[in-house]
Each structure stands twice: as structure tokens, then as C-alpha cells.
Amino acid sequence: MASYEKALNEFDTFNPVRNLWRNVLIVAISDAIKIKNNIIKFKEFYEKRRFHEIDYVTLPNSDFAKICEYAELDHNLVRKKVINTLNNMEKNYDKDNMPSMPWKRLYQSEGLNRESDGNHTSMSAM
């Protein structure tokens, strides 16, 4: 237990300024993700537009670097991870994760469909 407390004291000190700037980054990144989600869903409407929120976290700029410095994070690493996340959102959007028919119920899917022996229904006594 003593080694845990020592590690906690050495590496995880409470720093409200750092936490404030990390929260600023969280808001900026979540705004970019929300906008990217809308761009992917409504591609025709948004195809000619540019968004400052996405540019802020994906293109090199001194403001973003300064915020990351205040948050004690490497701005190049943060930017790289955000770009990867946004690209993965676009790649995975058209994947066939849903049933071919939107009204198809889960119990009708092939994985859960099984034959009943007639003894497990509420009407079996009749």
C-alpha cells in the first residue's frame, strides 16, 4: 500500500490549471467530433463547407500548441490522435453493422433464431 501512495504523490498531483486546460481540449475535440459526425451523415449538405472547430484540432496552429502546453500534453500527439479518430469515423460509417432491413427485430436475426420445442411458450398449457 505504501508504494501506491508514493506513486500517487509523485506522479498524480492535483493541478487545477492543468485540469482546466485539459477540459478546454476535451470541449474542442468533442465539438470537432460532433461536427464531423454531422458532416458524415449529411455529406451533400456539408461538402463545400469548412469548419473552424475541425481545423483548430487538425491543422497546426500556435493556439492549439499553447493550450496543449498548458495542459501538459504533446500537441503533435494530440493532433495525430484526433486526426486518426476523425478518419476512423469516416471509414467505419458505411460498415454494415446493422441488419439489412431496419425494421428487422433482434430476435429475428440469424444468430438468435432457434427452433422452439413448444414447451417454452406462454400458450403451451392450452
N, C-alpha and C positions, 0 to 999 in steps of 0.2 A: 504494500500500500504506500509505503514511503517513496518508492521510485516513481509511482504515478503522480503523487503530489509534487515531487521535484520537477518532473517533466511538465506538469501543468503550470508551475510557477515560472519555469524557464522559457517555455515556448508559447504559451497561450495567455498572454497578459491582456487584460481588458484595456482597449484603446478606443475610446468613443469617437475620436476624429477619424480613425481608420474605418471604423464600422459605418460612420456616416457616409464616407466616400464610397464604400463598397455598396451601400444601399443605393446611392446615386447611380452606380454602374448597373445594379440589378434593374432599376427602373428603365434606364436607357436600353438595356439589352431586351427586356421584356416588351418594350414599345416596338423595337425593331422586329421581334418575333411575331407580334400581333399583326403588324403591317404586312410582313412577308406572308403570313397565313392568308390575309385578305387578297394579296396580290396573286397567290397561287389559286385561290378559289375563283376569283373573278379576273382572270388573266386578260380578257378582252378589254375590260374597262380600265385596268391599271397599266396596260402595256406601254403607253407613251409617257407615263409619269415617273418622276424621280422623287424620292423621299429623303428628307434630311435625317430622319431617325435611323434609317438603314445606312446612309452614307457616314453618319457620325461614328458608328461602331465598326464599319468595314473598311473605310478609307483612312489612310494615315493622316492624322492631324494633331496639332500641338495640344489642343484642349483635352482630347481623349487621353493622350500620353500623360498630361498633368494630373488628370483625375485618377488614372491608374497609379501614378506615382504616390499620390496622397493615400490611395487605398493599399499601398504596398504590394502591388501586383505588376507583373511584366506586361506592358501594353501590347507588345507583339504577340505574346502567347494568348492573351485575352482575345485580341482581334482574330487570330488564327482559329481559335475555338468557336467564336461566333460565326465566322465565315463557314466553317465546316458544318455547324448546326443549321444554318440557313440553306446551305446546299443540300444537306440530307433531307430537310423538309421538302424541298422541291423534288428530289429524286424519289422519295417514298410516298409522295402524294398520289400518284397514279397506280400504286401497287394494288393488287386485287386482294384486299384484306377483308372485304365484306362479301356477303352472298351475292350471287349474280342477280337475284331478284330482291329488291329492297324490302318487299313485304314478307319474305320468307322467314318463318319463325325459327328460333334456335332449336326447338325440339324437332323440327322437320329436317334439320341438316343431316348429312350423311354420317357424321361422327357420332351423333347421339341417337340415331334412328335404330330401333331394335324391335324385334317381334315380341309381342305380348303373349303370354300363355293363357290369358283370360282370368287369372286369379288375382290380379293386382289392380283391378278397376273398382270404382265405387259401385258399379252396377253388377258385380259378379254374383251377388246373392240372389238376384232376380232371375 
